[in-house]
Amino acid sequence: MIRKRAIVCFASGGTQFGSDIDFASGYIRYILGFIGVTDVTFIAAEKRFKDDQALTRADAAVDALIGQL
C-alpha cells in the first residue's frame, strides 16, 4: 500500500492553529482524508499579537520536518 502524505503550510492571518475558531485546519484534514491522504502534517506560521517570531518558529518546524524525511 502506498503511503500518502501531505505537508500543509498554514498561515491564517490571526486565527491560532488548533483554536476553537480554527475551522480551516479541520476542513483541510477532512478533505485530504476524503481523497485518501491520512498522514497530514501542519506547519503553522501564525502571528500572535506582539509576536514577531512566527516565521522563525515556522522555519524551525520546516527544518525539523526535513530532518525526519
CHARMM-style PDB file with segment names, atoms N, HN, CA, C and O in Angstrom:
ATOM      1  N   MET     1       0.838  -1.183   0.000  1.00  0.00      PROA
ATOM      2  CA  MET     1       0.000   0.000   0.000  1.00  0.00      PROA
ATOM      3  C   MET     1       0.884   1.248   0.000  1.00  0.00      PROA
ATOM      4  O   MET     1       1.859   1.332   0.746  1.00  0.00      PROA
ATOM      5  N   ILE     2       0.536   2.188  -0.826  1.00  0.00      PROA
ATOM      6  HN  ILE     2      -0.257   2.120  -1.432  1.00  0.00      PROA
ATOM      7  CA  ILE     2       1.287   3.431  -0.938  1.00  0.00      PROA
ATOM      8  C   ILE     2       0.851   4.387   0.170  1.00  0.00      PROA
ATOM      9  O   ILE     2      -0.339   4.636   0.367  1.00  0.00      PROA
ATOM     10  N   ARG     3       1.817   4.903   0.871  1.00  0.00      PROA
ATOM     11  HN  ARG     3       2.784   4.701   0.712  1.00  0.00      PROA
ATOM     12  CA  ARG     3       1.534   5.872   1.935  1.00  0.00      PROA
ATOM     13  C   ARG     3       1.397   7.256   1.316  1.00  0.00      PROA
ATOM     14  O   ARG     3       2.306   7.745   0.646  1.00  0.00      PROA
ATOM     15  N   LYS     4       0.265   7.867   1.548  1.00  0.00      PROA
ATOM     16  HN  LYS     4      -0.474   7.469   2.093  1.00  0.00      PROA
ATOM     17  CA  LYS     4       0.031   9.213   1.023  1.00  0.00      PROA
ATOM     18  C   LYS     4       0.206  10.210   2.158  1.00  0.00      PROA
ATOM     19  O   LYS     4      -0.398  10.076   3.222  1.00  0.00      PROA
ATOM     20  N   ARG     5       1.030  11.198   1.915  1.00  0.00      PROA
ATOM     21  HN  ARG     5       1.521  11.306   1.050  1.00  0.00      PROA
ATOM     22  CA  ARG     5       1.352  12.174   2.953  1.00  0.00      PROA
ATOM     23  C   ARG     5       1.191  13.581   2.420  1.00  0.00      PROA
ATOM     24  O   ARG     5       1.491  13.858   1.259  1.00  0.00      PROA
ATOM     25  N   ALA     6       0.716  14.466   3.278  1.00  0.00      PROA
ATOM     26  HN  ALA     6       0.472  14.241   4.221  1.00  0.00      PROA
ATOM     27  CA  ALA     6       0.592  15.879   2.913  1.00  0.00      PROA
ATOM     28  C   ALA     6       1.257  16.727   3.992  1.00  0.00      PROA
ATOM     29  O   ALA     6       1.131  16.457   5.186  1.00  0.00      PROA
ATOM     30  N   ILE     7       1.956  17.744   3.549  1.00  0.00      PROA
ATOM     31  HN  ILE     7       2.058  17.964   2.579  1.00  0.00      PROA
ATOM     32  CA  ILE     7       2.526  18.746   4.446  1.00  0.00      PROA
ATOM     33  C   ILE     7       1.864  20.061   4.089  1.00  0.00      PROA
ATOM     34  O   ILE     7       1.992  20.549   2.966  1.00  0.00      PROA
ATOM     35  N   VAL     8       1.153  20.635   5.054  1.00  0.00      PROA
ATOM     36  HN  VAL     8       1.049  20.239   5.966  1.00  0.00      PROA
ATOM     37  CA  VAL     8       0.366  21.840   4.815  1.00  0.00      PROA
ATOM     38  C   VAL     8       0.997  23.007   5.564  1.00  0.00      PROA
ATOM     39  O   VAL     8       1.142  22.964   6.785  1.00  0.00      PROA
ATOM     40  N   CYS     9       1.369  24.046   4.829  1.00  0.00      PROA
ATOM     41  HN  CYS     9       1.251  24.081   3.837  1.00  0.00      PROA
ATOM     42  CA  CYS     9       1.838  25.289   5.449  1.00  0.00      PROA
ATOM     43  C   CYS     9       0.606  26.124   5.743  1.00  0.00      PROA
ATOM     44  O   CYS     9      -0.140  26.487   4.834  1.00  0.00      PROA
ATOM     45  N   PHE    10       0.395  26.426   7.008  1.00  0.00      PROA
ATOM     46  HN  PHE    10       1.001  26.131   7.747  1.00  0.00      PROA
ATOM     47  CA  PHE    10      -0.834  27.045   7.478  1.00  0.00      PROA
ATOM     48  C   PHE    10      -0.559  28.454   7.975  1.00  0.00      PROA
ATOM     49  O   PHE    10       0.136  28.639   8.973  1.00  0.00      PROA
ATOM     50  N   ALA    11      -1.098  29.438   7.288  1.00  0.00      PROA
ATOM     51  HN  ALA    11      -1.663  29.287   6.477  1.00  0.00      PROA
ATOM     52  CA  ALA    11      -0.992  30.839   7.709  1.00  0.00      PROA
ATOM     53  C   ALA    11      -2.389  31.424   7.681  1.00  0.00      PROA
ATOM     54  O   ALA    11      -2.981  31.566   6.611  1.00  0.00      PROA
ATOM     55  N   SER    12      -2.921  31.763   8.838  1.00  0.00      PROA
ATOM     56  HN  SER    12      -2.440  31.648   9.707  1.00  0.00      PROA
ATOM     57  CA  SER    12      -4.330  32.137   8.918  1.00  0.00      PROA
ATOM     58  C   SER    12      -4.565  33.635   9.043  1.00  0.00      PROA
ATOM     59  O   SER    12      -5.705  34.084   8.924  1.00  0.00      PROA
ATOM     60  N   GLY    13      -3.548  34.397   9.273  1.00  0.00      PROA
ATOM     61  HN  GLY    13      -2.622  34.032   9.369  1.00  0.00      PROA
ATOM     62  CA  GLY    13      -3.739  35.835   9.397  1.00  0.00      PROA
ATOM     63  C   GLY    13      -4.338  36.261  10.725  1.00  0.00      PROA
ATOM     64  O   GLY    13      -4.984  37.306  10.800  1.00  0.00      PROA
ATOM     65  N   GLY    14      -4.137  35.479  11.768  1.00  0.00      PROA
ATOM     66  HN  GLY    14      -3.612  34.631  11.707  1.00  0.00      PROA
ATOM     67  CA  GLY    14      -4.592  35.892  13.088  1.00  0.00      PROA
ATOM     68  C   GLY    14      -5.280  34.809  13.890  1.00  0.00      PROA
ATOM     69  O   GLY    14      -5.243  34.851  15.119  1.00  0.00      PROA
ATOM     70  N   THR    15      -5.905  33.843  13.244  1.00  0.00      PROA
ATOM     71  HN  THR    15      -5.935  33.809  12.245  1.00  0.00      PROA
ATOM     72  CA  THR    15      -6.560  32.755  13.968  1.00  0.00      PROA
ATOM     73  C   THR    15      -5.508  31.725  14.349  1.00  0.00      PROA
ATOM     74  O   THR    15      -4.789  31.215  13.490  1.00  0.00      PROA
ATOM     75  N   GLN    16      -5.422  31.424  15.631  1.00  0.00      PROA
ATOM     76  HN  GLN    16      -6.006  31.838  16.329  1.00  0.00      PROA
ATOM     77  CA  GLN    16      -4.401  30.493  16.097  1.00  0.00      PROA
ATOM     78  C   GLN    16      -4.730  29.070  15.657  1.00  0.00      PROA
ATOM     79  O   GLN    16      -5.874  28.628  15.766  1.00  0.00      PROA
ATOM     80  N   PHE    17      -3.727  28.362  15.163  1.00  0.00      PROA
ATOM     81  HN  PHE    17      -2.798  28.721  15.075  1.00  0.00      PROA
ATOM     82  CA  PHE    17      -3.894  26.986  14.716  1.00  0.00      PROA
ATOM     83  C   PHE    17      -4.385  26.113  15.874  1.00  0.00      PROA
ATOM     84  O   PHE    17      -3.808  26.125  16.962  1.00  0.00      PROA
ATOM     85  N   GLY    18      -5.447  25.365  15.627  1.00  0.00      PROA
ATOM     86  HN  GLY    18      -5.916  25.355  14.743  1.00  0.00      PROA
ATOM     87  CA  GLY    18      -5.997  24.455  16.632  1.00  0.00      PROA
ATOM     88  C   GLY    18      -6.909  25.103  17.650  1.00  0.00      PROA
ATOM     89  O   GLY    18      -7.376  24.431  18.570  1.00  0.00      PROA
ATOM     90  N   SER    19      -7.177  26.395  17.510  1.00  0.00      PROA
ATOM     91  HN  SER    19      -6.797  26.941  16.763  1.00  0.00      PROA
ATOM     92  CA  SER    19      -8.062  27.064  18.467  1.00  0.00      PROA
ATOM     93  C   SER    19      -9.523  26.712  18.174  1.00  0.00      PROA
ATOM     94  O   SER    19      -9.821  26.058  17.175  1.00  0.00      PROA
ATOM     95  N   ASP    20     -10.417  27.145  19.040  1.00  0.00      PROA
ATOM     96  HN  ASP    20     -10.174  27.676  19.852  1.00  0.00      PROA
ATOM     97  CA  ASP    20     -11.839  26.858  18.876  1.00  0.00      PROA
ATOM     98  C   ASP    20     -12.418  27.473  17.604  1.00  0.00      PROA
ATOM     99  O   ASP    20     -13.393  26.954  17.059  1.00  0.00      PROA
ATOM    100  N   ILE    21     -11.839  28.561  17.128  1.00  0.00      PROA
ATOM    101  HN  ILE    21     -11.047  28.982  17.570  1.00  0.00      PROA
ATOM    102  CA  ILE    21     -12.377  29.208  15.928  1.00  0.00      PROA
ATOM    103  C   ILE    21     -11.596  28.867  14.658  1.00  0.00      PROA
ATOM    104  O   ILE    21     -11.844  29.445  13.600  1.00  0.00      PROA
ATOM    105  N   ASP    22     -10.660  27.937  14.764  1.00  0.00      PROA
ATOM    106  HN  ASP    22     -10.458  27.467  15.623  1.00  0.00      PROA
ATOM    107  CA  ASP    22      -9.897  27.484  13.601  1.00  0.00      PROA
ATOM    108  C   ASP    22     -10.674  26.365  12.907  1.00  0.00      PROA
ATOM    109  O   ASP    22     -10.575  25.201  13.294  1.00  0.00      PROA
ATOM    110  N   PHE    23     -11.436  26.720  11.893  1.00  0.00      PROA
ATOM    111  HN  PHE    23     -11.516  27.665  11.578  1.00  0.00      PROA
ATOM    112  CA  PHE    23     -12.167  25.711  11.136  1.00  0.00      PROA
ATOM    113  C   PHE    23     -11.367  25.233   9.927  1.00  0.00      PROA
ATOM    114  O   PHE    23     -11.640  24.157   9.394  1.00  0.00      PROA
ATOM    115  N   ALA    24     -10.397  26.007   9.495  1.00  0.00      PROA
ATOM    116  HN  ALA    24     -10.175  26.881   9.928  1.00  0.00      PROA
ATOM    117  CA  ALA    24      -9.672  25.707   8.255  1.00  0.00      PROA
ATOM    118  C   ALA    24      -8.838  24.433   8.355  1.00  0.00      PROA
ATOM    119  O   ALA    24      -8.855  23.621   7.430  1.00  0.00      PROA
ATOM    120  N   SER    25      -8.115  24.238   9.443  1.00  0.00      PROA
ATOM    121  HN  SER    25      -8.102  24.898  10.195  1.00  0.00      PROA
ATOM    122  CA  SER    25      -7.252  23.057   9.529  1.00  0.00      PROA
ATOM    123  C   SER    25      -8.069  21.769   9.577  1.00  0.00      PROA
ATOM    124  O   SER    25      -7.690  20.772   8.962  1.00  0.00      PROA
ATOM    125  N   GLY    26      -9.169  21.783  10.292  1.00  0.00      PROA
ATOM    126  HN  GLY    26      -9.476  22.593  10.791  1.00  0.00      PROA
ATOM    127  CA  GLY    26     -10.036  20.606  10.324  1.00  0.00      PROA
ATOM    128  C   GLY    26     -10.635  20.312   8.964  1.00  0.00      PROA
ATOM    129  O   GLY    26     -10.744  19.154   8.561  1.00  0.00      PROA
ATOM    130  N   TYR    27     -11.023  21.359   8.261  1.00  0.00      PROA
ATOM    131  HN  TYR    27     -10.934  22.300   8.588  1.00  0.00      PROA
ATOM    132  CA  TYR    27     -11.589  21.196   6.921  1.00  0.00      PROA
ATOM    133  C   TYR    27     -10.548  20.629   5.956  1.00  0.00      PROA
ATOM    134  O   TYR    27     -10.845  19.721   5.179  1.00  0.00      PROA
ATOM    135  N   ILE    28      -9.329  21.167   6.009  1.00  0.00      PROA
ATOM    136  HN  ILE    28      -9.088  21.904   6.640  1.00  0.00      PROA
ATOM    137  CA  ILE    28      -8.264  20.675   5.140  1.00  0.00      PROA
ATOM    138  C   ILE    28      -7.971  19.208   5.442  1.00  0.00      PROA
ATOM    139  O   ILE    28      -7.819  18.403   4.523  1.00  0.00      PROA
ATOM    140  N   ARG    29      -7.892  18.857   6.725  1.00  0.00      PROA
ATOM    141  HN  ARG    29      -8.015  19.511   7.471  1.00  0.00      PROA
ATOM    142  CA  ARG    29      -7.637  17.468   7.113  1.00  0.00      PROA
ATOM    143  C   ARG    29      -8.766  16.555   6.612  1.00  0.00      PROA
ATOM    144  O   ARG    29      -8.505  15.448   6.141  1.00  0.00      PROA
ATOM    145  N   TYR    30     -10.012  17.019   6.712  1.00  0.00      PROA
ATOM    146  HN  TYR    30     -10.223  17.919   7.095  1.00  0.00      PROA
ATOM    147  CA  TYR    30     -11.164  16.243   6.252  1.00  0.00      PROA
ATOM    148  C   TYR    30     -11.105  16.006   4.741  1.00  0.00      PROA
ATOM    149  O   TYR    30     -11.274  14.877   4.281  1.00  0.00      PROA
ATOM    150  N   ILE    31     -10.869  17.058   3.981  1.00  0.00      PROA
ATOM    151  HN  ILE    31     -10.732  17.975   4.355  1.00  0.00      PROA
ATOM    152  CA  ILE    31     -10.818  16.939   2.521  1.00  0.00      PROA
ATOM    153  C   ILE    31      -9.677  16.018   2.091  1.00  0.00      PROA
ATOM    154  O   ILE    31      -9.850  15.186   1.200  1.00  0.00      PROA
ATOM    155  N   LEU    32      -8.518  16.167   2.721  1.00  0.00      PROA
ATOM    156  HN  LEU    32      -8.378  16.843   3.444  1.00  0.00      PROA
ATOM    157  CA  LEU    32      -7.401  15.291   2.383  1.00  0.00      PROA
ATOM    158  C   LEU    32      -7.726  13.836   2.720  1.00  0.00      PROA
ATOM    159  O   LEU    32      -7.384  12.928   1.962  1.00  0.00      PROA
ATOM    160  N   GLY    33      -8.387  13.617   3.858  1.00  0.00      PROA
ATOM    161  HN  GLY    33      -8.665  14.354   4.474  1.00  0.00      PROA
ATOM    162  CA  GLY    33      -8.795  12.261   4.216  1.00  0.00      PROA
ATOM    163  C   GLY    33      -9.788  11.690   3.229  1.00  0.00      PROA
ATOM    164  O   GLY    33      -9.763  10.492   2.946  1.00  0.00      PROA
ATOM    165  N   PHE    34     -10.661  12.527   2.702  1.00  0.00      PROA
ATOM    166  HN  PHE    34     -10.681  13.500   2.932  1.00  0.00      PROA
ATOM    167  CA  PHE    34     -11.659  12.091   1.728  1.00  0.00      PROA
ATOM    168  C   PHE    34     -11.004  11.545   0.462  1.00  0.00      PROA
ATOM    169  O   PHE    34     -11.519  10.615  -0.158  1.00  0.00      PROA
ATOM    170  N   ILE    35      -9.869  12.125   0.083  1.00  0.00      PROA
ATOM    171  HN  ILE    35      -9.450  12.880   0.587  1.00  0.00      PROA
ATOM    172  CA  ILE    35      -9.176  11.641  -1.116  1.00  0.00      PROA
ATOM    173  C   ILE    35      -8.084  10.623  -0.777  1.00  0.00      PROA
ATOM    174  O   ILE    35      -7.305  10.231  -1.646  1.00  0.00      PROA
ATOM    175  N   GLY    36      -8.031  10.196   0.493  1.00  0.00      PROA
ATOM    176  HN  GLY    36      -8.664  10.514   1.199  1.00  0.00      PROA
ATOM    177  CA  GLY    36      -7.131   9.115   0.874  1.00  0.00      PROA
ATOM    178  C   GLY    36      -5.822   9.520   1.511  1.00  0.00      PROA
ATOM    179  O   GLY    36      -4.967   8.669   1.758  1.00  0.00      PROA
ATOM    180  N   VAL    37      -5.648  10.792   1.781  1.00  0.00      PROA
ATOM    181  HN  VAL    37      -6.342  11.483   1.581  1.00  0.00      PROA
ATOM    182  CA  VAL    37      -4.411  11.258   2.426  1.00  0.00      PROA
ATOM    183  C   VAL    37      -4.687  11.386   3.921  1.00  0.00      PROA
ATOM    184  O   VAL    37      -5.390  12.296   4.360  1.00  0.00      PROA
ATOM    185  N   THR    38      -4.122  10.460   4.696  1.00  0.00      PROA
ATOM    186  HN  THR    38      -3.551   9.721   4.339  1.00  0.00      PROA
ATOM    187  CA  THR    38      -4.409  10.451   6.128  1.00  0.00      PROA
ATOM    188  C   THR    38      -3.229  10.888   6.986  1.00  0.00      PROA
ATOM    189  O   THR    38      -3.411  11.209   8.160  1.00  0.00      PROA
ATOM    190  N   ASP    39      -2.034  10.907   6.428  1.00  0.00      PROA
ATOM    191  HN  ASP    39      -1.886  10.646   5.474  1.00  0.00      PROA
ATOM    192  CA  ASP    39      -0.847  11.355   7.154  1.00  0.00      PROA
ATOM    193  C   ASP    39      -0.630  12.828   6.818  1.00  0.00      PROA
ATOM    194  O   ASP    39       0.007  13.163   5.819  1.00  0.00      PROA
ATOM    195  N   VAL    40      -1.169  13.704   7.670  1.00  0.00      PROA
ATOM    196  HN  VAL    40      -1.686  13.432   8.481  1.00  0.00      PROA
ATOM    197  CA  VAL    40      -1.141  15.143   7.405  1.00  0.00      PROA
ATOM    198  C   VAL    40      -0.318  15.838   8.486  1.00  0.00      PROA
ATOM    199  O   VAL    40      -0.565  15.660   9.679  1.00  0.00      PROA
ATOM    200  N   THR    41       0.650  16.621   8.059  1.00  0.00      PROA
ATOM    201  HN  THR    41       0.851  16.765   7.090  1.00  0.00      PROA
ATOM    202  CA  THR    41       1.463  17.417   8.965  1.00  0.00      PROA
ATOM    203  C   THR    41       1.210  18.883   8.665  1.00  0.00      PROA
ATOM    204  O   THR    41       1.287  19.311   7.513  1.00  0.00      PROA
ATOM    205  N   PHE    42       0.907  19.656   9.711  1.00  0.00      PROA
ATOM    206  HN  PHE    42       0.845  19.308  10.646  1.00  0.00      PROA
ATOM    207  CA  PHE    42       0.698  21.091   9.564  1.00  0.00      PROA
ATOM    208  C   PHE    42       1.906  21.834  10.088  1.00  0.00      PROA
ATOM    209  O   PHE    42       2.448  21.499  11.142  1.00  0.00      PROA
ATOM    210  N   ILE    43       2.322  22.841   9.349  1.00  0.00      PROA
ATOM    211  HN  ILE    43       1.882  23.113   8.493  1.00  0.00      PROA
ATOM    212  CA  ILE    43       3.340  23.782   9.811  1.00  0.00      PROA
ATOM    213  C   ILE    43       2.640  25.127   9.905  1.00  0.00      PROA
ATOM    214  O   ILE    43       2.268  25.722   8.894  1.00  0.00      PROA
ATOM    215  N   ALA    44       2.469  25.593  11.124  1.00  0.00      PROA
ATOM    216  HN  ALA    44       2.772  25.110  11.946  1.00  0.00      PROA
ATOM    217  CA  ALA    44       1.714  26.826  11.355  1.00  0.00      PROA
ATOM    218  C   ALA    44       2.654  28.019  11.416  1.00  0.00      PROA
ATOM    219  O   ALA    44       3.625  28.019  12.173  1.00  0.00      PROA
ATOM    220  N   ALA    45       2.361  29.026  10.622  1.00  0.00      PROA
ATOM    221  HN  ALA    45       1.573  29.027  10.008  1.00  0.00      PROA
ATOM    222  CA  ALA    45       3.095  30.291  10.656  1.00  0.00      PROA
ATOM    223  C   ALA    45       2.107  31.341  11.132  1.00  0.00      PROA
ATOM    224  O   ALA    45       1.674  32.205  10.368  1.00  0.00      PROA
ATOM    225  N   GLU    46       1.763  31.252  12.397  1.00  0.00      PROA
ATOM    226  HN  GLU    46       2.115  30.550  13.017  1.00  0.00      PROA
ATOM    227  CA  GLU    46       0.764  32.155  12.938  1.00  0.00      PROA
ATOM    228  C   GLU    46       1.436  33.309  13.656  1.00  0.00      PROA
ATOM    229  O   GLU    46       2.427  33.127  14.363  1.00  0.00      PROA
ATOM    230  N   LYS    47       0.901  34.465  13.471  1.00  0.00      PROA
ATOM    231  HN  LYS    47       0.096  34.613  12.896  1.00  0.00      PROA
ATOM    232  CA  LYS    47       1.464  35.648  14.108  1.00  0.00      PROA
ATOM    233  C   LYS    47       0.523  36.095  15.207  1.00  0.00      PROA
ATOM    234  O   LYS    47      -0.614  36.491  14.953  1.00  0.00      PROA
ATOM    235  N   ARG    48       1.009  36.025  16.408  1.00  0.00      PROA
ATOM    236  HN  ARG    48       1.933  35.703  16.614  1.00  0.00      PROA
ATOM    237  CA  ARG    48       0.222  36.459  17.560  1.00  0.00      PROA
ATOM    238  C   ARG    48       0.526  37.927  17.852  1.00  0.00      PROA
ATOM    239  O   ARG    48       1.527  38.473  17.389  1.00  0.00      PROA
ATOM    240  N   PHE    49      -0.339  38.539  18.612  1.00  0.00      PROA
ATOM    241  HN  PHE    49      -1.152  38.095  18.988  1.00  0.00      PROA
ATOM    242  CA  PHE    49      -0.182  39.934  18.997  1.00  0.00      PROA
ATOM    243  C   PHE    49       1.175  40.140  19.677  1.00  0.00      PROA
ATOM    244  O   PHE    49       1.523  39.434  20.623  1.00  0.00      PROA
ATOM    245  N   LYS    50       1.918  41.100  19.186  1.00  0.00      PROA
ATOM    246  HN  LYS    50       1.636  41.673  18.417  1.00  0.00      PROA
ATOM    247  CA  LYS    50       3.250  41.440  19.705  1.00  0.00      PROA
ATOM    248  C   LYS    50       4.215  40.265  19.652  1.00  0.00      PROA
ATOM    249  O   LYS    50       5.040  40.100  20.550  1.00  0.00      PROA
ATOM    250  N   ASP    51       4.120  39.453  18.614  1.00  0.00      PROA
ATOM    251  HN  ASP    51       3.449  39.587  17.885  1.00  0.00      PROA
ATOM    252  CA  ASP    51       4.996  38.301  18.473  1.00  0.00      PROA
ATOM    253  C   ASP    51       5.589  38.319  17.074  1.00  0.00      PROA
ATOM    254  O   ASP    51       4.895  38.022  16.102  1.00  0.00      PROA
ATOM    255  N   ASP    52       6.838  38.657  16.965  1.00  0.00      PROA
ATOM    256  HN  ASP    52       7.402  38.899  17.755  1.00  0.00      PROA
ATOM    257  CA  ASP    52       7.494  38.743  15.663  1.00  0.00      PROA
ATOM    258  C   ASP    52       8.288  37.482  15.326  1.00  0.00      PROA
ATOM    259  O   ASP    52       9.044  37.479  14.354  1.00  0.00      PROA
ATOM    260  N   GLN    53       8.133  36.426  16.097  1.00  0.00      PROA
ATOM    261  HN  GLN    53       7.519  36.429  16.886  1.00  0.00      PROA
ATOM    262  CA  GLN    53       8.915  35.220  15.891  1.00  0.00      PROA
ATOM    263  C   GLN    53       8.156  34.122  15.143  1.00  0.00      PROA
ATOM    264  O   GLN    53       8.627  32.986  15.091  1.00  0.00      PROA
ATOM    265  N   ALA    54       7.004  34.428  14.568  1.00  0.00      PROA
ATOM    266  HN  ALA    54       6.621  35.351  14.610  1.00  0.00      PROA
ATOM    267  CA  ALA    54       6.173  33.418  13.913  1.00  0.00      PROA
ATOM    268  C   ALA    54       6.904  32.740  12.761  1.00  0.00      PROA
ATOM    269  O   ALA    54       6.890  31.513  12.653  1.00  0.00      PROA
ATOM    270  N   LEU    55       7.533  33.518  11.911  1.00  0.00      PROA
ATOM    271  HN  LEU    55       7.545  34.515  11.998  1.00  0.00      PROA
ATOM    272  CA  LEU    55       8.233  32.931  10.773  1.00  0.00      PROA
ATOM    273  C   LEU    55       9.472  32.162  11.210  1.00  0.00      PROA
ATOM    274  O   LEU    55       9.837  31.166  10.584  1.00  0.00      PROA
ATOM    275  N   THR    56      10.111  32.609  12.265  1.00  0.00      PROA
ATOM    276  HN  THR    56       9.814  33.417  12.773  1.00  0.00      PROA
ATOM    277  CA  THR    56      11.268  31.897  12.793  1.00  0.00      PROA
ATOM    278  C   THR    56      10.848  30.522  13.299  1.00  0.00      PROA
ATOM    279  O   THR    56      11.531  29.532  13.038  1.00  0.00      PROA
ATOM    280  N   ARG    57       9.713  30.450  14.030  1.00  0.00      PROA
ATOM    281  HN  ARG    57       9.158  31.254  14.242  1.00  0.00      PROA
ATOM    282  CA  ARG    57       9.214  29.164  14.521  1.00  0.00      PROA
ATOM    283  C   ARG    57       8.796  28.268  13.364  1.00  0.00      PROA
ATOM    284  O   ARG    57       9.069  27.067  13.384  1.00  0.00      PROA
ATOM    285  N   ALA    58       8.137  28.833  12.358  1.00  0.00      PROA
ATOM    286  HN  ALA    58       7.915  29.808  12.342  1.00  0.00      PROA
ATOM    287  CA  ALA    58       7.714  28.039  11.201  1.00  0.00      PROA
ATOM    288  C   ALA    58       8.931  27.506  10.452  1.00  0.00      PROA
ATOM    289  O   ALA    58       8.929  26.359  10.005  1.00  0.00      PROA
ATOM    290  N   ASP    59       9.961  28.324  10.312  1.00  0.00      PROA
ATOM    291  HN  ASP    59       9.962  29.256  10.675  1.00  0.00      PROA
ATOM    292  CA  ASP    59      11.181  27.884   9.638  1.00  0.00      PROA
ATOM    293  C   ASP    59      11.849  26.748  10.409  1.00  0.00      PROA
ATOM    294  O   ASP    59      12.345  25.796   9.806  1.00  0.00      PROA
ATOM    295  N   ALA    60      11.864  26.842  11.734  1.00  0.00      PROA
ATOM    296  HN  ALA    60      11.461  27.615  12.225  1.00  0.00      PROA
ATOM    297  CA  ALA    60      12.438  25.772  12.553  1.00  0.00      PROA
ATOM    298  C   ALA    60      11.617  24.485  12.417  1.00  0.00      PROA
ATOM    299  O   ALA    60      12.179  23.390  12.405  1.00  0.00      PROA
ATOM    300  N   ALA    61      10.287  24.613  12.314  1.00  0.00      PROA
ATOM    301  HN  ALA    61       9.830  25.503  12.323  1.00  0.00      PROA
ATOM    302  CA  ALA    61       9.436  23.437  12.129  1.00  0.00      PROA
ATOM    303  C   ALA    61       9.695  22.769  10.779  1.00  0.00      PROA
ATOM    304  O   ALA    61       9.686  21.542  10.678  1.00  0.00      PROA
ATOM    305  N   VAL    62       9.923  23.569   9.752  1.00  0.00      PROA
ATOM    306  HN  VAL    62       9.931  24.566   9.834  1.00  0.00      PROA
ATOM    307  CA  VAL    62      10.255  23.016   8.433  1.00  0.00      PROA
ATOM    308  C   VAL    62      11.597  22.283   8.494  1.00  0.00      PROA
ATOM    309  O   VAL    62      11.727  21.182   7.960  1.00  0.00      PROA
ATOM    310  N   ASP    63      12.587  22.888   9.139  1.00  0.00      PROA
ATOM    311  HN  ASP    63      12.482  23.782   9.573  1.00  0.00      PROA
ATOM    312  CA  ASP    63      13.894  22.231   9.266  1.00  0.00      PROA
ATOM    313  C   ASP    63      13.786  20.907  10.015  1.00  0.00      PROA
ATOM    314  O   ASP    63      14.412  19.921   9.627  1.00  0.00      PROA
ATOM    315  N   ALA    64      12.994  20.880  11.088  1.00  0.00      PROA
ATOM    316  HN  ALA    64      12.486  21.681  11.403  1.00  0.00      PROA
ATOM    317  CA  ALA    64      12.816  19.646  11.854  1.00  0.00      PROA
ATOM    318  C   ALA    64      12.108  18.584  11.010  1.00  0.00      PROA
ATOM    319  O   ALA    64      12.445  17.403  11.084  1.00  0.00      PROA
ATOM    320  N   LEU    65      11.138  19.003  10.218  1.00  0.00      PROA
ATOM    321  HN  LEU    65      10.864  19.963  10.158  1.00  0.00      PROA
ATOM    322  CA  LEU    65      10.416  18.065   9.367  1.00  0.00      PROA
ATOM    323  C   LEU    65      11.318  17.492   8.276  1.00  0.00      PROA
ATOM    324  O   LEU    65      11.241  16.303   7.967  1.00  0.00      PROA
ATOM    325  N   ILE    66      12.158  18.320   7.704  1.00  0.00      PROA
ATOM    326  HN  ILE    66      12.221  19.286   7.955  1.00  0.00      PROA
ATOM    327  CA  ILE    66      13.087  17.856   6.671  1.00  0.00      PROA
ATOM    328  C   ILE    66      14.045  16.823   7.273  1.00  0.00      PROA
ATOM    329  O   ILE    66      14.423  15.854   6.615  1.00  0.00      PROA
ATOM    330  N   GLY    67      14.426  17.042   8.515  1.00  0.00      PROA
ATOM    331  HN  GLY    67      14.119  17.829   9.050  1.00  0.00      PROA
ATOM    332  CA  GLY    67      15.305  16.077   9.184  1.00  0.00      PROA
ATOM    333  C   GLY    67      14.651  14.725   9.381  1.00  0.00      PROA
ATOM    334  O   GLY    67      15.347  13.713   9.463  1.00  0.00      PROA
ATOM    335  N   GLN    68      13.320  14.683   9.459  1.00  0.00      PROA
ATOM    336  HN  GLN    68      12.755  15.505   9.393  1.00  0.00      PROA
ATOM    337  CA  GLN    68      12.584  13.429   9.630  1.00  0.00      PROA
ATOM    338  C   GLN    68      12.363  12.696   8.319  1.00  0.00      PROA
ATOM    339  O   GLN    68      12.145  11.485   8.316  1.00  0.00      PROA
ATOM    340  N   LEU    69      12.418  13.419   7.201  1.00  0.00      PROA
ATOM    341  HN  LEU    69      12.595  14.403   7.203  1.00  0.00      PROA
ATOM    342  CA  LEU    69      12.144  12.782   5.911  1.00  0.00      PROA
ATOM    343  C   LEU    69      13.274  11.954   5.500  1.00  0.00      PROA
ATOM    344  OT1 LEU    69      13.231  11.334   4.437  1.00  0.00      PROA
TER     345      LEU     69
END
